[in-house]
Amino acid sequence: MLPMYGEHCLSRQAIHNWVQKFSEGRASVEDEHRAGRPVEIATPETEKEFYATGFQGLVKQWDKCLNLYGDYVEK
């Protein structure tokens, strides 16, 4: 399978896991619903927003520090 699918080939362990799931009665490869926090997918837009927000926070902290001549400590 590796020569045919290259880097997109499933590992032996992944194949073993799927065979076991289907042997136990699973009939679909779709994700099953599960409780808990939803999966977040990083996209270029969400990464850009994440870093922009972080940098804005740093600018505010630096501004406070510089305006107080280095006497600023955030707890």
Protein Blocks (a to p, Z undefined) as FASTA:
>chain_A
ZZmnmmmlccfklmmmmmmmmmnopabfbdcddedjddddddfklmmmmmmmmmmmmmmm
mmmmmmnnopaccZZ
